Amino acid sequence: MAGLSLGVLASGRGSNLQAIIDEIEAERLDATIRIVIVDNPDAYATERAKRYSIGHMYIDPKGFISRDEFFKKIAEELKLRGVDLVILAGFMRIVRKPLIDAFPNRIMNIHPALLPSFPGLHGQKQAGDYGARITGCTVHFVDEGMDTGPVIIQAAVPVMPEDTEDTLSERILKLEHRIYPEAIRLYAEGRLKVEGRKVKVEGNRPQDGYIVNPPLRGA
């Protein structure tokens, strides 16, 4: 399959990278991962790329005089490989202007909360500490802010009284693995249109953009 050309940026274990690979391998997502770029030499995402013979590279952020230069280098490597869409899969850095300008409305991220609630680190813990009854995850286009870009798709789960950060994170992660490939699929089908802060899904079906799982108790 050729389809959409993806570039993936990662910092850690890359479980969302694996979910995307699985959808491609199962021929449910018409895309090819051209390159996986990591900013951490120990990132397990590299091992996942090797397992599937996907091109990969480590770019050391300490090797650049500024963060802008670091992201300029990333943009150059992505463009060199003809990447259409950039996927952040546990990439633990705020993306800077050189990369955003190179791929406007063509960078996606996933966040473990229902944005705009609980942006930044540890969204699951923030939701639990706040006493939220519902939380979830959000796929959004990336802008220069922290988790402030236009929302593409969200999935919701109830926060149970007995939840810890770990149990809530695990339940949210299962939904991340569902909605991230779905957002990429919608993009690949040419169905996403950004209008200001809103992302419209053309040819919209009732279920597009919303997943609620598991059901509330007694429902």
Secondary structure, DSSP 8 states (H G I E B T S, - for coil): ---EEEEEEESS--HHHHHHHHHHHTTSS-EEEEEEEESSTT-THHHHHHHTT--EEE--GGGSSSHHHHHHHHHHHHHHTT-SEEEEES--S---HHHHHHSTT-EEEEESS-TTSS-SS-HHHHHHHHT-SEEEEEEEE--SSSS-S-EEEEEEEE--TT--HHHHHHHHHHHHHHHHHHHHHHHHTT-EEEETTEEEETT--TTTTEEE-S--TT-
